[in-house]
């Protein structure tokens, strides 16, 4: 589930606001009501400035929502599933399930956001021009001028070539199209995002030293966020590739130790759990896989009943924890989550039990992927 408070759905996309959104909403409202609008239009009451600030704040976030909706609509038309949109302290985020399948789709999905903001800027500017000629109430025109300017700034900022900003995604798509290597393109775009983040942090530090403490600290926070988001997005890209291409056979521990279904829990604890590093064992009757027993099963039974309770009485049945060797890592994680045991058994129809996968096995592989930068072995164990 996405975090935050659910507001509803627009065009089939669930809309939520993160709790951090209230921080930026308050800051924008305060900035507009106490600073921007009084400086632009003098002589109004505090209440009038507050109404102007509230209208400007709401329409600013509607503009952000429209920006993210444009990404989501184009992503959906290009075959990328979108879970929903969340507004938070640094703007908005469309939660996609997967990535574009080719650079052309990525260009379209990334490029439509800044284009939407430019269109909104033009629309607000034209409304201000029209309203000025028709004699509209001046505070309304001032709010319109602000919205035209802020949407223009939003478009230009998002075009900066730092991942995961739209400009960074456009840069990634161009590198991807030129090299044919999405991971390499993502790595280059991530470096751009880190460089942009460090640049904003440095600029914010200079502003703070010059006396613009609030603006400077805000710039530092934005820079820190961009740097962190760039690194996180790159790791998510690697994880996405691993979940899709890595299989159970790649990460399983082969030839696992097993136990028989009629073994007592007392013997299981004394002869296995206390003597060996494993916390779970496949249960086999001959070559037939019966289930999985773990330390968790044992703990659920009172100690005085261990001598008379057999493994078969407490184990999780095989059907709930068996996967084929060709199952993807995504399927492995789903199975672990469904059973709650953080273990699965890998069973080949011809060979029988061939391996076991624990959560620690998955963690080790993800760490290798992070260090090696996204290489995945093929069915023969060669890197691809």
Secondary structure, DSSP 8 states (H G I E B T S, - for coil): ---SEEEEEETTEEEEE-TTHHHHHHHHHHHIIIIIHHHHS-S--HHHHHHHHHHHHHHHHHHHHHHHHHHHHHHHHTT-EEEEEEEETTEEEEEEES--SSHHHHHHHHHHHHHHHHHHHHHHHHHHHHHHHHT--HHHHHHHHHHHHHHHHHHHHHTSS-TTSHHHHHHHHHHHHHHS-HHHHHHHHHHHHHHHHHHHHHHHHHHHHTT-HHHHHHHHHHHHHHHHHHHHHHHHHHHHHHHHH-BHHHH-EES--EE-TT-BHHHIIIIIITTSS-SEEEEEETTEEEEEEEHHHHHTS-GGGGGG-BHHHHSEEGGGTEE-TT-BHHHHHHHHHHHSSSEEEEEETTTEEEEEEEHHHHHHHHHHHHHHTS--B-TTS-B-
